[in-house]
Amino acid sequence: MKPRLPRVPLPRAFERIPVRWRIAITTASLTLAILVLFALVLGNLVGDRVRADFDDELRSAAGTLAAETRVGVEPVNGQPVIYSPKLDAFAMADDAVISVVDGDGNPIASTDGGSRLGSPRADVTDRGDLSVATEAIASGGSAPFFVQYARPHSDVEATVSRLYFFLLAGVAGGSLLALFAGLAVADRAMKPIASLTALARDITDTRDPSRRMPVQAADDEVGELARTMDGMLEALDSERSAREMAFDRQREFVADASHELRTPLTSVQANLELLQASLPGAAEDDRHAVDSALGSTRRMSRLVSDLLLLARADAGRRTAHTDVDLAEIAHAARDEVEPLLGGRALEVDLADGLSIEGNPDELHRLVLNLLENAARHTPEGTTIWLVTKSEDDEAVIEVSDDGPGIPRDMHDQVFQRFVRGEGPADTAGSSGGSGLGLAIVRAVAESHGGSVEVDTSPHGGARFLARLPLGAGGTSSPSAPRAEEGSRPSRSSIT
């Protein structure tokens, strides 16, 4: 197996920089490093060359002056006499300092009135701000004499400093140009990727995999990426189409099967009810068998009706809507839920004149399911409130209780299908709950252009709010404020 190279971690700040800026910064950094290295090498070479040329000029001038200078001896006092060109005139041209000294460095003649150039040395030396070149004078005597030629080296250092300044300016300018060039190249290279990203984001927002990626003319990595993404979208689109067709067939099957099962189940239930009525004096086992079969048939009929309603909602089939009085729907649901209440109290506060457009059977199922859910998941002694009211342009159906409530992390799950509550107060298991009640509530509310939500009631239990748009004849006056916890607002009460 080929060993994998270790991944070099990047600084966190660098990872947050856009890719095009990373490319440009990396390019500029590499260019900067190369230019700095080049400037250092070139500056040292040129600087050394300038200094060497300056030293050569000093030696040449000292050699020329030494060749033209002669030293003699006064016959009277034996003092050395200089026979040479005028030193001041020779020094003035280059702003130099010239001295003629003996072997001990004692000045014999000097342009500055006294020697400050030190003892004679074979090489060019620095003396303060001067560079000094020394050459021996050919003389017939035994004592050696030397010419010292000195010039300020500040001009040379200024020239070298200017050289480094121009090199530094070139490094900065080259790095800046490399940054801009890197940005331009990166923008040009990232432009196709940016268009692919924008299209992918648009596909994510619209959830439409039928869109296609633009065909890239270049046969490079970006083109390969575009072709790969386009193939992926084509496969996703095909899979979505196949899945939608399967779901459509499944929904149609459930709807058709539920519809076809209603007739035989209704016939079986009717026959069992007749059989139950004709066996008043039958044996206990016979009556129990008939009662059990009748109960199972009723639960099956209810489940088939629920599945049919959900299948129609999934398929988008809208049932016939008429003007419906919400108070009548709520009263009918209240009467039907009475056998399930047991030791629970039901308090009702229904607003008059709430007219909405809807299907009476489906709205009846919505209110009934909310009441049955409250009855099944609360203990004995609980109070359940059924309230209808109007808020703005909506009719609100509110069912709340003072039971144990619903955990907050379950609020988003209670409207899913086949989700059943589990707790010490639940009675759903004994009454044959299918886990479809609240899913039907949501399906009915959404098919009527409304919504349903769950939260905590002021009494500490659960509160369900179904919001439906008001019909043309409905009222839209603000609803009366709810009573505080512990009060019992009602127009009728069932215990």
Buried (B, 14 or more C-beta within 10 A) or exposed (E): EEEEEEEEEEEEEEEEBEEBBBBBBBBBBEBBEBBBEBBEEBBEEBBEEBBEEBBEBBBEBBBBBBEEBBBEBEEEEEEBEBEBEEBEEBBEEBEBBBBBBBEEBEBBBBBBEEBBBBBBBEEBBEBEEBBBBBBBBEBEEEEBBBBBBBBBBEEBBEBBEEBBEEBBEBBEEBBEEBBEBBBEBBEEBBEBBEBBEEBBEEBEEEEEBEEBBEEBEEEEEBBEBBBEBBEEBBEEBEEBEEEEEEEEEEBEEBBEBBBEBBEEBEEBBEEBBEBBEEBEEBEEEEBEBBEEBBEBBBBBBBBBBBBBBBBBBBBEEEBEBEEBBBBBBBBBBBEBBEEBBEEBBBBBBBBEEBBBBBBBEBBBBBBBBBBBBBBBBBBEEBBBBBBBBBBEEBBBBBBBBBBBBBEEEBBEEBBEBEBBBEBEBBBBEEEBBBBBBBBBBBBBBEBBEBEBEBEBBBBBBBBBBBBBBBBEEBBEEEBEEBEEEEEEBBEEEBE
